[in-house]
Amino acid sequence: MNAGKLSEYVGFTSEETQSLCKQYGIDFEECKRWYDGYRLNDFELYNPESVVCCIEDNDFANYWSKTSSYEVISDRIRQNFEGTKDNVIRMLSGECVDVNVTRFLNTMNSFVTRSDLFTYLIHLGYLAYDRIEKTCHIPNKEVRQEWFNAVESLDDYAVTNKIIQSSRELLSC
């Protein structure tokens, strides 16, 4: 949430990523769409593992490291715990949702509120946090693909997909 003086060391900065893209002939704007989206203090940060894999493979792809930790909360999303699934669908369509990160106890099994769950997902990198607006959102194309994969596995995916598509159309107006 706040790495303080260490913020610039949490991931690749925009300047570092831009320099790497130039050095290896990678399109920086596309790299930004795929791997950017995290901000700590005044630093725009990129997922370093994904940037390195992209450079090595010379391909923009999903290099997201799946964590078993996501499984801990997938049931709560499926059950729409305090509207979590509805909020995830809103975020998939490009919206931000409010989150209170101040009460989270940093455990994997004591989620009392939707904000506890979303704060946990911020810690895992599945969501990005805006400290000024106190909202969370899906940070980039790579993580968005992971969310689509997760939502696709839900039992009522056809209904969910229709809602996501309608939200996209509404946002594009």
N, C-alpha and C positions, 0 to 999 in steps of 0.2 A: 504494500500500500504506500509506504514511504521509505525508500531506501536511503534518504538523506544524502550525505556526501558520496555514497557509493552508487547512486542512481545510474551514472554513466557506465558502470561496470556490470550491470545486470544483463545486458544484451549488447548487440552491436548498435552503435549510434548511427544516426542517419548519415553523418559524414563518413564514418568507417565503411558503411554499406555502399555508399555512393562511390567511394574510392575503390573498393573491391570490384564493384560492377564495371567501373571504367577499366580497371586493370585486366579483367578477364572477359571483357566484351559482352557483358550481360546488360539487358535493358533495365535501367534503374527504376523507371516508373512501373514496370511490370513486377519487379521485385518488391516494390513498395505495396502494390495491391495484394501480393501473395503473403508477405511476411512481416509487414509493419502493423501498427495498430496499438502498440503498447506505449504508454507515456508515464514516465516518472519524473516528477519535478519539471525541469525544462528540457528533458531529454526524450526524444522520439527514439524508441528502441525496436529492434528487429530480433526475431528468433535466430540466434547464431547458428544453431545446428542446421536449420532449414536453409539459411543463406549459403552455408558451406556446401551442403549437399547439392543445392541448385547449381553452384559454381562447378563442383566436381562432375555432375551429370550434364551440365549445360542444358538444363531442363527445369521449367517451372512445374513443380508437382507437389503433391501432398507428402511431406516428409515428417508430418506431425508424429511425435512419439506417443503412442497410445499408452495410457497409464491404467492400471487395474483400479486405481482410485476412483475413476469415473463410474465404475460399476456400483460403488457405494451409493451414489445418488441417482442412478438411472431409474430405479423403482419409484423414487419420489417424483421424478419428472413424469414418468408413465402414469402415476396416480394423480397428477396435477396438484401435488401438495402445495397448498396456499397459492394456487394459480401459476405454479412454476412452468408448466407446459405452455400455458397461454402466453406467458412472458417470453419464453424461448421462441415461440412462433413470431411474436412481435419483433424480437431481436433478429431473427432470420430475415425478416422483411426490411431490416435496416434501422429499426428504432432502438432507442436507449430506454432502459427501465431504471427506476429508482432502486437504490440499495443502501441499507444501513450497515456499514462495515464495522461499527464500533463495538458490537456486543459478541462477535464471533469468538469462540473459545479455542479455535484451532484443533478441533477434534474431528474424527471422521464418522462419528456416530451419534452426536448430540445436536442434531439440527432441530431447532425449535421453531424457527421462522424461515420464510422464503429467503430473507436476507442472509441468514446463516448459510444456507445452501449456495447462494450466489457468491458470497464471500469466499467460500471454499473453492468454487470454480474459478474465481479470480486468482487465488493462490496457485491453482493448477495451470493457469494460462488459457483455460477454455473461454474466459471472459476477460475483457479489459475494463479498467476502472478509471472514471473521470473524477478526480478529487474535488474539482471546483463545482461541478454539477451534481456530484454524489449519485452518479448513474453508472451502469455497466452496459456493455455492448459486446458483440462478437467482433474481435479485432481485425480479422483479415480473411482473405479468400481461403487460405489453407485451413484455418480453424472452422470457418463456415462450412466447409466440406465435411468436416468431422461431425458437426451438428446435424447436417442433412443426413448423414449416415445413421446417427443416433435416432433422429426423428423417424426415419424410414423404417426402423425396426419396431416402432410402436404398432400396436394392434390396429389402431384406427388411422393408419397412415393415409389412406385415400382422403379422408375428411381433413386431416391436418395439411396434406399437400394442397388441397383446394383452398384452404384458408391462407397458406403461404403465398400461393399464386395470386389470389385476390389482393392481398396486402401489397405485393410487388406492383401490381397494376395500379393500385390506388396511389402508391408513392411515386410512380412515374408520371402521374398527371400534373 
